[in-house]
Amino acid sequence: MVHCRVVMEALGMSRIVVEDGKVVEVTRPRLKFCPLFNKMLKIEEIDEEAIRKNIEFRIRDFGFGTENRVVRAPDYVTFGVSEILSTAMEKGDIEASVIVADGCGTAVVTEPSVVQGLCGRISGVIETDPLNVVLDAVGRENVIDPETTPVDQVRGAKLAMEKGFRKFAVTVTCPGAAEEIRSICGDRAVIVGVHTSTISEQSARRMFDYCDFITACASKNLRDIAFSRDDIVVAGNKVQIFAVTDIGKKLVVDKLHSIGKEPWDGVTPTVDPSPWL
């Protein structure tokens, strides 16, 4: 019997399945080069073998998809979505973050180190079985359903509302969820666009309508829209983050300043993914 099955899209939009701590499926990635993976992991070309080795490393290193899961961590990279959210929580700008991780699905997390531990080194979880070590850390009352651990950010935002949080972040991968969360939660939700590589131009424009900040991933549509506007704060020159609203700009700039950096100046050359998706 499989103890825990996790399905994710990661490392160049490959579909990856981990069952009971073993990598059982890796599909061909759509991305060949990611500047962040190149910088952090020295991966020159993303292929099935590189993906498999990286996921096997994650399983060994922090127990991804297993009951050996490390659930608390400091910043992994100096600047990314989980780092922005954990810093905002430490500063009191938001009270909680609605995140997705292996072992819990959608969860409302109030501890910055847990946000970082669960999200700092993973992305693109589509489905997951429960893990006791993760549920114990986030609290079973803080997940949508501890028995089935679904991924549903709209329900997660509703749960954060029910718990009375006045300001919370929620990550979304599509504009439909962003729009619904905004209509339900209003400005109480800081909506963050993630896992956006294959988003269409129309959907990209809608993300700018409803999100407070967005990570570009390998989306040329998002980058082209951001670069055409003069009201967007751009952070980084690799996998860039686009801050759209006042609260989005505050959280992004505060995190930049905490590591002694400023927003992208528009002059420093970018290091781009290949191919653009």
C-alpha positions in Angstrom: 0.0 0.0 0.0 1.4 3.4 -1.0 2.0 5.4 2.2 1.9 8.8 0.4 1.5 9.7 -3.3 2.4 13.2 -4.4 1.9 14.5 -7.9 3.5 17.8 -9.0 4.6 19.9 -11.9 8.1 21.2 -11.5 11.5 21.5 -12.9 10.6 22.7 -16.3 6.9 21.7 -16.2 7.5 18.0 -15.9 4.9 15.9 -14.3 6.5 14.1 -11.4 4.9 11.4 -9.3 6.4 10.3 -6.0 5.0 7.2 -4.2 6.2 6.1 -0.8 9.4 8.0 -1.1 10.2 6.7 -4.6 10.1 8.6 -7.9 7.8 6.6 -10.1 7.1 9.0 -13.0 9.0 11.8 -14.7 7.7 13.2 -18.0 9.7 15.2 -20.5 10.0 18.8 -19.4 8.9 21.7 -21.5 11.7 24.0 -20.2 15.3 23.3 -20.9 17.0 26.0 -18.9 15.9 27.7 -15.7 18.2 30.5 -14.4 17.2 29.8 -10.8 17.9 26.1 -11.0 21.1 26.9 -12.7 22.2 29.3 -10.0 21.1 27.2 -7.0 21.6 23.6 -8.3 24.1 24.0 -11.2 21.6 22.3 -13.6 22.8 23.3 -17.1 20.0 21.5 -19.0 16.8 20.2 -17.6 16.0 16.7 -18.7 14.3 13.6 -17.2 17.5 12.4 -15.6 18.3 15.7 -14.0 14.7 16.0 -12.7 14.8 12.5 -11.2 18.1 13.1 -9.5 16.9 16.4 -8.0 13.6 14.9 -6.7 15.6 12.0 -5.2 17.8 14.5 -3.5 14.8 16.3 -2.1 13.5 13.0 -0.7 16.9 12.3 1.0 17.6 15.9 2.1 14.3 17.0 3.6 12.0 14.0 3.3 9.8 15.3 0.5 6.6 13.2 0.3 7.5 11.1 3.4 7.0 11.0 7.1 10.6 12.2 7.4 9.5 15.6 6.0 11.4 18.6 7.5 8.6 21.1 8.1 10.5 24.2 9.4 13.3 26.0 7.7 15.0 29.3 7.3 15.1 31.1 3.9 16.3 28.7 1.2 16.9 31.3 -1.5 17.4 34.9 -0.6 14.3 36.0 -2.6 11.2 34.2 -3.6 7.5 33.9 -2.9 7.8 31.9 0.3 10.6 34.2 1.5 8.4 37.3 0.8 5.4 35.7 2.7 7.5 34.5 5.7 9.0 37.9 6.1 5.6 39.6 5.8 4.3 37.3 8.5 7.3 38.1 10.8 6.7 41.8 10.3 3.0 41.4 11.0 1.9 42.7 7.6 -0.1 39.5 7.1 -1.3 37.0 9.8 -1.4 33.8 7.8 -0.6 32.3 4.4 -2.8 29.9 2.5 -0.2 27.6 0.8 0.0 24.2 -0.9 2.4 21.5 0.1 3.0 17.7 0.1 1.3 16.1 3.1 -1.4 18.7 3.7 -2.7 20.0 0.3 -4.1 23.5 0.9 -3.3 24.7 4.4 -3.7 28.0 6.4 -0.3 28.5 8.0 0.5 31.0 10.7 4.2 30.2 11.4 6.8 31.8 9.1 9.3 29.0 9.4 6.6 26.4 8.4 5.7 28.5 5.3 9.4 28.4 4.4 9.9 24.8 5.3 6.9 23.5 3.4 7.1 25.8 0.3 10.7 27.1 0.0 12.0 24.1 -1.8 9.0 22.8 -3.7 6.4 24.0 -6.2 3.5 22.9 -8.3 2.0 20.3 -6.0 -1.2 19.1 -7.8 -2.3 16.3 -5.4 -1.0 14.7 -2.2 -1.9 12.1 0.3 -1.7 13.2 4.0 1.4 13.0 6.1 1.1 13.0 9.8 4.3 15.0 10.3 3.0 17.8 8.1 -0.5 17.8 9.6 0.9 17.9 13.1 3.0 21.0 12.1 0.2 23.0 10.5 -2.7 21.6 12.6 -5.4 19.4 11.2 -7.9 22.2 11.9 -6.0 24.4 9.4 -6.3 22.2 6.4 -9.5 21.7 4.3 -9.7 18.0 4.9 -7.0 16.1 6.8 -8.2 12.8 5.5 -8.0 13.7 1.7 -5.7 16.8 1.8 -7.2 18.4 -1.4 -5.6 21.3 -3.3 -8.2 24.1 -3.4 -7.1 27.6 -2.8 -10.6 29.1 -2.9 -11.7 26.9 0.0 -8.4 27.7 1.7 -9.1 31.4 1.5 -12.6 30.8 2.9 -11.1 28.8 5.8 -8.8 31.7 6.5 -11.8 34.0 6.6 -13.7 31.7 8.9 -10.7 31.7 11.3 -11.0 35.5 11.5 -7.7 36.5 9.9 -7.9 40.2 8.9 -5.0 40.0 6.4 -3.7 36.8 4.8 -1.9 35.8 1.7 -3.1 33.1 -0.7 -1.2 31.6 -3.7 -3.1 30.9 -6.9 -2.2 29.4 -10.3 -5.0 30.7 -12.4 -7.1 33.9 -12.8 -10.4 32.2 -12.1 -9.3 31.4 -8.5 -7.8 34.8 -8.1 -11.1 36.5 -9.2 -13.2 34.3 -6.9 -11.0 34.9 -3.9 -11.0 38.7 -4.5 -14.8 38.7 -4.7 -15.1 36.7 -1.5 -12.3 38.2 0.6 -11.8 41.7 -0.8 -8.6 43.4 0.4 -8.2 41.0 3.3 -6.5 38.6 0.8 -3.1 39.3 -0.6 -3.3 37.2 -3.8 0.0 35.8 -5.2 0.2 34.4 -8.7 2.5 31.3 -8.8 3.4 28.4 -11.1 2.5 30.5 -14.2 4.9 29.3 -16.9 2.2 28.1 -19.4 -0.4 30.8 -18.8 -2.2 32.2 -21.9 -2.0 35.9 -22.8 -5.6 36.5 -21.8 -5.2 34.7 -18.5 -2.0 36.6 -17.8 -3.8 39.9 -18.2 -6.5 38.8 -15.8 -3.8 37.8 -13.3 -2.6 41.4 -13.3 -6.2 42.4 -12.7 -6.6 40.4 -9.5 -3.2 39.5 -8.1 -1.1 41.7 -5.7 2.2 40.2 -7.0 3.0 37.5 -9.5 6.1 35.3 -10.1 6.9 35.2 -13.8 8.3 31.7 -13.9 8.9 31.1 -17.7 5.9 33.0 -18.9 6.8 35.4 -21.8 3.2 36.6 -21.7 3.5 37.8 -18.1 6.8 39.4 -18.7 5.7 41.2 -21.8 2.7 42.6 -20.0 4.8 43.7 -17.0 7.4 45.3 -19.1 4.8 47.3 -21.1 3.5 48.9 -17.9 5.1 51.7 -15.9 3.2 51.0 -12.7 4.8 47.6 -11.9 7.7 47.0 -9.5 10.0 44.3 -10.8 12.2 42.3 -8.5 15.1 40.2 -9.6 16.7 39.6 -13.0 16.3 35.8 -13.2 12.9 34.4 -12.2 11.3 37.9 -11.8 8.5 38.9 -9.5 6.0 41.6 -10.5 4.4 43.6 -7.8 1.1 45.1 -8.9 -0.8 46.7 -6.0 0.3 48.9 -3.1 0.3 46.0 -0.7 2.1 43.8 -3.2 4.8 46.4 -3.8 5.2 46.9 0.0 5.7 43.2 0.7 8.1 42.8 -2.3 10.2 45.9 -1.6 10.3 45.2 2.2 11.8 41.8 1.5 14.3 43.2 -1.0 15.4 45.8 1.6 15.8 43.1 4.2 18.5 41.5 2.1 20.1 44.8 1.0 18.6 44.9 -2.5 16.5 47.3 -4.6 13.9 46.6 -7.3 15.3 45.8 -10.8 16.5 48.9 -12.4 15.5 48.0 -16.0 19.2 48.1 -17.0 20.8 45.1 -15.4 20.7 42.3 -18.0 18.1 39.5 -17.3 19.0 35.8 -17.3 16.1 34.3 -19.1 14.6 30.8 -19.1 14.7 28.8 -22.3 12.5 28.4 -24.2 9.9 31.0 -23.1 6.6 29.2 -22.5 
